[in-house]
Every structure is written in structure tokens, then in C-alpha cells.
């Protein structure tokens, strides 16, 4: 009986240890997952896509895959740090919105100190990596993007609807970061690519503002003008910026001999404009959601065409 009792005790202790190890591993897994959420990986995918396009279009001569990887890695680190610090700055107001209340910071799963340290570490590491492995211009552009996003766009969201206009500048910077990573300089062509992404952000983010208008207002964010209660002004803005975007994109490929590529850009523009016009007429959240998704589909097509028609 004594041997059996000792064996049972040992088995019980082993089970307890295994349970404890499993709980610790699960806790660490959830913590790492929350850290990843802070970096906004879904946004980073878009950033890496536009950075890659900028790098490819800026490259001359033999293509350097190592340079692309280094540029993307450094940009990803800075972007992840920026997203983390943005959520650290806005943690109080994120808790007041339904769409963000369950984020790691407002929900208490990550402490403000942890988020601040993570954001600073990622940002400094990314900027340093770009400086050492790519070039100084790329590091400078990435740092300027971080600073303008956190010090201008983020605080202005609670002060003026012009935040979307000012936020479009850092939002379009990944194209220049990629271009500088390949060429170590900027030119008129990089400015055209910047303009495409700059204009694209208005139908994209204004559609989001219409979808979550009440949620933003609950937290005191002034994403839309106070006078625009029926959203007519904002819908007109979306139409105007979409037309400007389509024209800019068409002009950027107009000199290409391939009519099929220009036709593809035109079709993508018609697709986006169709949903934008429907939003202008209806003004519903459903129509705004369709514009959001149409803009997400439009951008990769345009970037792919620009890459395929590179000369």
C-alpha cells in the first residue's frame, strides 16, 4: 500500500507540474499574441506592400534581394513600434470605443509600461537597422514618418478633422522609404508614387470614419466635421479625392506603350468609383464598407501595374 501511495503521490505531483507548465506556456503565448496585436500586423502588411513597390520601382540595374529584405525588416520594426506607441498614447480613448475596447491596453492584458518599452525598443531598433544595413536617407524617412504620425496626426485626431489630411503624409511615406532603400535618393517618379498612395488614403480612411462615426465621437475623436451631420460634405470629399486618385494613376501609366495595362488601371478605377458613387448617393454604413473593401482591392492592382510597366 505504501508503494502504491507513493506512486500515486508522484503521479499527482507530475500532473500538477505539467498543469503548471501548461498554464505558464499558455500565459506566455497570450502575452506574445497581445504584443503582436499591438504592432497592428494587418496594417503592416499594407506598409510592406507599398514599401516593396517603392523599392522595386526605385531600383536600377541588378535587383538586390538582400537590400529589399533589409529595407522591409527595418521598416516593419519602425512601423510596429509606431503602432504600439500610438496605442499607448490612445489607450484611454480606445477603451471608450466598441471597436477598440478589447485591445491589449484598454482591456488590461498589457500594461502601459510594457507597451511603452516595446514601442520604443522596436522603433529604435528599426531606425538603427535601416541606418546600418540600408542607408541614412531611409532611416531618416522612417524616423520622420514615426515622428509625424505620433506627434502630429495622433494628437490632432481629437482636435480637428484636418487630421486625415495631415495623417495622409506619414501614411504615404512607405513608398518613399522603399524607393530610398533602393536608390538612396528621391526624384519626380518617387513623388508620383507618393501622390498615388497619398490620394488613396482619403476614400479609404474617410469611409472608415463614416462607418464608425458614432464610435469615434464617443471617444472625442474629430474625424469628421461637426457641421457635416448628414455626411454630404464627406461623401463629396471622397468622390473628389477618388477622381483625383484615378486621374493621377492614369497619368502615371499614360506614357506606357501597353494599352492593356492602362486599361487594367482604368477598370480598377471604374470599380472603385462605382462604389464611391453609390456611397455618395446612399450614405449608408454598408456603402461605406464597400468603398473600404474596394479601395483595398484597388491599390494592389495599381501597384502591380506600375511595377510591370517600369522602365
GIPE-V737269 format. One record per residue. N is the residue number from 1. RES is the residue in three letters. PSI is psi in radians with two decimals (* if undefined). NEAR is the number of other ideal C-beta (glycine too) atoms within 10 Angstrom. Layout:
[[N | RES | PSI | NEAR] [N | RES | PSI | NEAR]]
This chain:
[[1 | UNK | -0.68 | 5] [2 | UNK | -0.74 | 6] [3 | UNK | -0.72 | 7] [4 | UNK | -0.70 | 8] [5 | UNK | -0.76 | 9] [6 | UNK | -0.70 | 10] [7 | UNK | -0.72 | 10] [8 | UNK | -0.67 | 10] [9 | UNK | -0.75 | 10] [10 | UNK | -0.78 | 10] [11 | UNK | -0.70 | 10] [12 | UNK | -0.72 | 10] [13 | UNK | -0.69 | 10] [14 | UNK | -0.71 | 10] [15 | UNK | -0.71 | 10] [16 | UNK | -0.73 | 10] [17 | UNK | -0.72 | 10] [18 | UNK | -0.69 | 10] [19 | UNK | -0.73 | 10] [20 | UNK | -0.77 | 10] [21 | UNK | -0.73 | 10] [22 | UNK | -0.71 | 10] [23 | UNK | -0.72 | 10] [24 | UNK | -0.76 | 10] [25 | UNK | -0.71 | 10] [26 | UNK | -0.70 | 10] [27 | UNK | -0.76 | 10] [28 | UNK | -0.67 | 10] [29 | UNK | -0.80 | 10] [30 | UNK | -0.63 | 12] [31 | UNK | -0.79 | 14] [32 | UNK | -0.71 | 10] [33 | UNK | -0.71 | 12] [34 | UNK | -0.64 | 17] [35 | UNK | -0.73 | 18] [36 | UNK | -0.70 | 12] [37 | UNK | -0.66 | 19] [38 | UNK | -0.52 | 26] [39 | UNK | -0.07 | 21] [40 | UNK | 1.19 | 19] [41 | UNK | -0.53 | 14] [42 | UNK | -0.60 | 8] [43 | UNK | -0.66 | 14] [44 | UNK | -0.53 | 20] [45 | UNK | -0.74 | 10] [46 | UNK | -0.72 | 18] [47 | UNK | -0.76 | 25] [48 | UNK | -0.61 | 19] [49 | UNK | -0.83 | 17] [50 | UNK | -0.57 | 26] [51 | UNK | -0.73 | 28] [52 | UNK | -0.74 | 20] [53 | UNK | -0.77 | 25] [54 | UNK | -0.71 | 31] [55 | UNK | -0.83 | 28] [56 | UNK | -0.77 | 17] [57 | UNK | -0.46 | 21] [58 | UNK | -0.25 | 25] [59 | UNK | 2.43 | 18] [60 | UNK | 2.45 | 7] [61 | UNK | -2.69 | 6] [62 | UNK | 2.42 | 6] [63 | UNK | 2.27 | 11] [64 | UNK | 1.78 | 14] [65 | UNK | -0.60 | 8] [66 | UNK | -0.70 | 8] [67 | UNK | -0.70 | 18] [68 | UNK | -0.82 | 19] [69 | UNK | -0.77 | 12] [70 | UNK | -0.73 | 19] [71 | UNK | -0.76 | 31] [72 | UNK | -0.72 | 22] [73 | UNK | -0.82 | 17] [74 | UNK | -0.74 | 26] [75 | UNK | -0.72 | 31] [76 | UNK | -0.73 | 20] [77 | UNK | -0.79 | 23] [78 | UNK | -0.75 | 29] [79 | UNK | -0.70 | 28] [80 | UNK | -0.71 | 26] [81 | UNK | -0.70 | 25] [82 | UNK | -0.80 | 28] [83 | UNK | -0.71 | 21] [84 | UNK | -0.79 | 28] [85 | UNK | -0.59 | 22] [86 | UNK | -0.78 | 21] [87 | UNK | -0.56 | 24] [88 | UNK | -0.74 | 22] [89 | UNK | -0.58 | 19] [90 | UNK | 0.24 | 21] [91 | UNK | -0.65 | 19] [92 | UNK | -0.75 | 12] [93 | UNK | -0.48 | 17] [94 | UNK | -0.58 | 21] [95 | UNK | -0.25 | 16] [96 | UNK | -0.10 | 15] [97 | UNK | 2.43 | 20] [98 | UNK | -0.71 | 11] [99 | UNK | -0.27 | 13] [100 | UNK | -0.05 | 19] [101 | UNK | -0.45 | 13] [102 | UNK | 0.19 | 12] [103 | UNK | 2.78 | 20] [104 | UNK | -0.67 | 23] [105 | UNK | -0.98 | 24] [106 | UNK | -0.46 | 19] [107 | UNK | -0.19 | 14] [108 | UNK | 0.08 | 9] [109 | UNK | -0.43 | 17] [110 | UNK | 2.37 | 22] [111 | UNK | 2.70 | 11] [112 | UNK | -0.64 | 13] [113 | UNK | -0.75 | 9] [114 | UNK | -0.78 | 18] [115 | UNK | -0.72 | 22] [116 | UNK | -0.81 | 14] [117 | UNK | -0.74 | 13] [118 | UNK | -0.79 | 19] [119 | UNK | -0.77 | 24] [120 | UNK | -0.76 | 14] [121 | UNK | -0.81 | 14] [122 | UNK | -0.76 | 23] [123 | UNK | -0.85 | 23] [124 | UNK | -0.70 | 14] [125 | UNK | -0.76 | 16] [126 | UNK | -0.81 | 24] [127 | UNK | -0.72 | 20] [128 | UNK | -0.68 | 14] [129 | UNK | -0.75 | 21] [130 | UNK | -0.69 | 28] [131 | UNK | -0.75 | 17] [132 | UNK | -0.59 | 12] [133 | UNK | -0.27 | 17] [134 | UNK | -1.57 | 25] [135 | UNK | 2.93 | 20] [136 | UNK | -0.64 | 12] [137 | UNK | -0.75 | 19] [138 | UNK | -0.76 | 31] [139 | UNK | -0.71 | 23] [140 | UNK | -0.76 | 15] [141 | UNK | -0.71 | 23] [142 | UNK | -0.72 | 32] [143 | UNK | -0.69 | 17] [144 | UNK | -0.64 | 15] [145 | UNK | -0.83 | 23] [146 | UNK | -0.85 | 22] [147 | UNK | -0.77 | 13] [148 | UNK | -0.59 | 18] [149 | UNK | -0.79 | 21] [150 | UNK | -0.61 | 19] [151 | UNK | -0.30 | 11] [152 | UNK | -1.08 | 14] [153 | UNK | -0.87 | 19] [154 | UNK | -0.90 | 19] [155 | UNK | -0.50 | 12] [156 | UNK | -0.29 | 17] [157 | UNK | -0.45 | 21] [158 | UNK | 0.06 | 15] [159 | UNK | -0.67 | 11] [160 | UNK | 2.51 | 13] [161 | UNK | -0.24 | 21] [162 | UNK | -0.09 | 11] [163 | UNK | -0.59 | 21] [164 | UNK | -0.75 | 24] [165 | UNK | -0.84 | 15] [166 | UNK | -0.59 | 16] [167 | UNK | -0.34 | 19] [168 | UNK | -0.40 | 20] [169 | UNK | -0.99 | 17] [170 | UNK | -0.50 | 19] [171 | UNK | -0.49 | 24] [172 | UNK | -0.06 | 21] [173 | UNK | -0.50 | 26] [174 | UNK | -0.53 | 30] [175 | UNK | -0.72 | 28] [176 | UNK | -0.61 | 25] [177 | UNK | -0.80 | 30] [178 | UNK | -0.78 | 31] [179 | UNK | -0.81 | 30] [180 | UNK | -0.56 | 27] [181 | UNK | -0.57 | 31] [182 | UNK | -0.72 | 24] [183 | UNK | -0.27 | 20] [184 | UNK | 0.48 | 14] [185 | UNK | 2.97 | 11] [186 | UNK | 2.68 | 16] [187 | UNK | -2.97 | 10] [188 | UNK | -0.67 | 6] [189 | UNK | -0.69 | 15] [190 | UNK | -0.55 | 20] [191 | UNK | -0.64 | 14] [192 | UNK | -0.77 | 16] [193 | UNK | -0.72 | 23] [194 | UNK | -0.75 | 20] [195 | UNK | -0.68 | 18] [196 | UNK | -0.86 | 21] [197 | UNK | -0.58 | 24] [198 | UNK | -0.87 | 21] [199 | UNK | -0.59 | 22] [200 | UNK | -0.56 | 25] [201 | UNK | -0.43 | 20] [202 | UNK | -0.91 | 21] [203 | UNK | -0.59 | 27] [204 | UNK | -0.96 | 27] [205 | UNK | -0.51 | 19] [206 | UNK | -0.55 | 26] [207 | UNK | -0.72 | 26] [208 | UNK | -0.72 | 19] [209 | UNK | -0.65 | 21] [210 | UNK | -0.66 | 24] [211 | UNK | -0.66 | 19] [212 | UNK | 0.58 | 20] [213 | UNK | -0.85 | 19] [214 | UNK | -0.68 | 10] [215 | UNK | -0.79 | 17] [216 | UNK | -0.75 | 22] [217 | UNK | -0.61 | 14] [218 | UNK | -0.59 | 13] [219 | UNK | 0.03 | 20] [220 | UNK | 0.28 | 13] [221 | UNK | 2.30 | 21] [222 | UNK | 1.16 | 17] [223 | UNK | -0.42 | 21] [224 | UNK | 2.64 | 20] [225 | UNK | 2.46 | 14] [226 | UNK | -0.55 | 8] [227 | UNK | -0.28 | 8] [228 | UNK | 1.06 | 15] [229 | UNK | -0.57 | 10] [230 | UNK | 0.06 | 9] [231 | UNK | 0.23 | 21] [232 | UNK | -0.72 | 11] [233 | UNK | -0.79 | 14] [234 | UNK | -0.71 | 25] [235 | UNK | -0.63 | 24] [236 | UNK | -0.67 | 12] [237 | UNK | -0.80 | 21] [238 | UNK | -0.74 | 27] [239 | UNK | -0.83 | 16] [240 | UNK | -0.81 | 14] [241 | UNK | -0.56 | 21] [242 | UNK | -0.76 | 28] [243 | UNK | -0.77 | 14] [244 | UNK | -0.69 | 14] [245 | UNK | -0.82 | 28] [246 | UNK | -0.75 | 21] [247 | UNK | -0.74 | 13] [248 | UNK | -0.74 | 16] [249 | UNK | -0.74 | 27] [250 | UNK | -0.70 | 14] [251 | UNK | -0.57 | 11] [252 | UNK | -0.37 | 20] [253 | UNK | 0.04 | 19] [254 | UNK | -0.53 | 10] [255 | UNK | -0.06 | 9] [256 | UNK | 2.50 | 17] [257 | UNK | -0.32 | 8] [258 | UNK | 1.87 | 12] [259 | UNK | -0.50 | 9] [260 | UNK | -0.64 | 10] [261 | UNK | -0.76 | 16] [262 | UNK | -0.65 | 19] [263 | UNK | -0.64 | 12] [264 | UNK | -0.72 | 17] [265 | UNK | -0.72 | 24] [266 | UNK | -0.77 | 15] [267 | UNK | -0.72 | 11] [268 | UNK | -0.69 | 21] [269 | UNK | -0.71 | 20] [270 | UNK | -0.71 | 10] [271 | UNK | -0.83 | 14] [272 | UNK | -0.78 | 24] [273 | UNK | -0.61 | 19] [274 | UNK | -0.84 | 13] [275 | UNK | -0.57 | 24] [276 | UNK | -0.75 | 26] [277 | UNK | -0.68 | 16] [278 | UNK | -0.66 | 17] [279 | UNK | -0.72 | 29] [280 | UNK | -0.58 | 19] [281 | UNK | -0.68 | 10] [282 | UNK | -0.81 | 13] [283 | UNK | 0.30 | 15] [284 | UNK | 2.83 | 14] [285 | UNK | -0.60 | 15] [286 | UNK | -0.73 | 10] [287 | UNK | -0.66 | 21] [288 | UNK | -0.69 | 26] [289 | UNK | -0.68 | 16] [290 | UNK | -0.62 | 18] [291 | UNK | -0.73 | 29] [292 | UNK | -0.86 | 19] [293 | UNK | -0.60 | 12] [294 | UNK | -0.66 | 22] [295 | UNK | -0.65 | 24] [296 | UNK | -0.61 | 12] [297 | UNK | -0.57 | 12] [298 | UNK | -0.79 | 25] [299 | UNK | -0.86 | 22] [300 | UNK | -0.61 | 14] [301 | UNK | -0.83 | 17] [302 | UNK | -0.80 | 26] [303 | UNK | -0.68 | 22] [304 | UNK | -0.73 | 16] [305 | UNK | -0.75 | 22] [306 | UNK | -0.67 | 23] [307 | UNK | -0.72 | 12] [308 | UNK | -0.45 | 13] [309 | UNK | 0.24 | 17] [310 | UNK | 2.46 | 13] [311 | UNK | * | 5]]
